[in-house]
Amino acid sequence: MKNSNIKKYRKKPIVVEAVRWDGREETYQQLLKRWKTDRVVRIGENNSLFIHTPEGVMEAKVGDFVIRGIKGEIYPCKPDIFKETYEEVGDEIFEWCPSCGKYTYHVRTADNIIRCKECGHGQWY
């Protein structure tokens, strides 16, 4: 089909914070303190979290992930979806690599160099 308006798109790589909900009071308090939010309410005998999201109230059960998005929004995510969508980045940085000519993941080395994970190019910081 020529001149189609339908195009392919790739989701931009973003970094989010997340915690696997374990039903513990300590985890709940850490979540509230770190994310400074009143949008998460813990209720129920099953230790579920009820989260106020732009789409309405959503439930995070024990074992689900609770994610804070790039705009500060908080929402639950089932473990299988989380595993398919996210990977732990640790101290990785997503930035422009002049050697590759594109945005790539970089990691800080012990001698304080930010090194591209694709080509190895490094810069002192």
C-alpha positions as CSV (number, residue, x, y, z in Angstrom):
1,M,0.0,0.0,0.0
2,K,1.6,3.2,-1.1
3,N,1.5,6.5,0.8
4,S,0.0,4.9,3.9
5,N,-0.5,7.0,7.0
6,I,0.2,4.0,9.1
7,K,3.8,4.0,10.3
8,K,5.9,2.0,12.7
9,Y,7.0,3.5,16.0
10,R,9.4,2.4,18.8
11,K,8.7,3.3,22.4
12,K,11.3,5.7,23.7
13,P,13.5,4.3,26.4
14,I,12.7,5.9,29.7
15,V,13.8,5.1,33.3
16,V,11.2,4.7,36.0
17,E,11.4,3.8,39.7
18,A,9.6,0.7,40.8
19,V,9.1,-1.5,43.8
20,R,7.7,-5.0,44.1
21,W,4.9,-4.8,46.5
22,D,5.4,-7.2,49.4
23,G,2.5,-6.1,51.7
24,R,4.8,-4.9,54.4
25,E,4.3,-1.7,56.4
26,E,8.0,-0.8,56.0
27,T,7.8,-0.9,52.2
28,Y,4.6,1.2,52.3
29,Q,6.3,3.8,54.4
30,Q,9.4,3.9,52.2
31,L,7.2,4.3,49.1
32,L,5.3,7.2,50.7
33,K,8.5,8.9,51.9
34,R,10.6,8.5,48.7
35,W,7.8,9.4,46.3
36,K,6.2,12.1,48.6
37,T,2.7,11.1,47.5
38,D,-0.8,10.8,49.0
39,R,-2.1,8.9,45.9
40,V,-1.4,5.5,47.5
41,V,-3.8,4.1,50.2
42,R,-3.1,0.7,51.8
43,I,-6.3,-1.0,52.9
44,G,-7.8,-4.5,53.2
45,E,-6.8,-7.6,55.0
46,N,-5.0,-8.9,51.9
47,N,-2.5,-6.0,52.1
48,S,-3.5,-4.6,48.7
49,L,-2.5,-1.0,47.8
50,F,-5.2,1.1,46.2
51,I,-3.6,3.7,44.0
52,H,-5.3,6.9,42.6
53,T,-4.3,7.1,39.0
54,P,-5.4,9.4,36.1
55,E,-7.5,6.4,34.9
56,G,-9.2,5.9,38.3
57,V,-8.4,3.8,41.4
58,M,-6.3,0.7,40.7
59,E,-5.3,-2.2,43.0
60,A,-1.8,-3.5,43.5
61,K,-1.8,-7.0,45.0
62,V,1.2,-8.5,46.9
63,G,3.7,-9.5,44.2
64,D,2.7,-6.7,41.7
65,F,5.1,-3.9,40.9
66,V,4.3,-0.3,41.8
67,I,5.8,2.2,39.4
68,R,6.4,5.9,39.5
69,G,6.4,7.2,35.9
70,I,8.3,10.1,34.3
71,K,5.7,12.6,35.3
72,G,5.4,11.4,38.9
73,E,2.3,9.3,38.2
74,I,2.0,6.1,40.2
75,Y,0.4,2.9,39.0
76,P,0.5,-0.9,39.5
77,C,1.8,-3.4,37.0
78,K,1.5,-7.2,37.0
79,P,4.8,-9.1,37.2
80,D,4.6,-10.7,33.8
81,I,4.0,-7.3,32.1
82,F,6.7,-5.7,34.1
83,K,9.2,-8.4,33.1
84,E,8.3,-7.9,29.4
85,T,8.5,-4.1,29.5
86,Y,11.3,-3.2,32.0
87,E,14.8,-4.2,32.8
88,E,16.9,-3.0,35.8
89,V,19.3,-0.3,34.7
90,G,21.3,0.3,37.9
91,D,23.5,3.3,37.3
92,E,23.1,3.4,33.5
93,I,22.6,6.7,31.7
94,F,20.8,7.1,28.4
95,E,22.6,9.9,26.5
96,W,24.1,11.0,23.2
97,C,27.2,9.2,22.1
98,P,29.2,11.3,19.6
99,S,31.1,8.2,18.4
100,C,27.9,6.2,17.7
101,G,26.0,9.3,16.5
102,K,22.9,8.3,18.4
103,Y,21.5,8.0,21.9
104,T,22.9,4.9,23.7
105,Y,23.2,3.5,27.2
106,H,26.4,4.6,29.1
107,V,27.8,3.4,32.4
108,R,30.1,5.2,34.9
109,T,33.4,3.4,35.5
110,A,35.4,3.2,38.7
111,D,37.8,5.9,37.4
112,N,34.8,8.3,36.8
113,I,34.6,7.9,33.0
114,I,31.1,7.7,31.4
115,R,31.6,4.9,28.8
116,C,29.2,3.9,25.9
117,K,28.0,0.4,26.3
118,E,27.8,-0.1,22.5
119,C,31.2,1.3,21.2
120,G,33.2,1.8,24.4
121,H,33.7,5.6,23.8
122,G,34.4,7.3,27.1
123,Q,34.4,10.8,28.5
124,W,35.7,12.2,31.8
125,Y,33.1,13.7,34.1
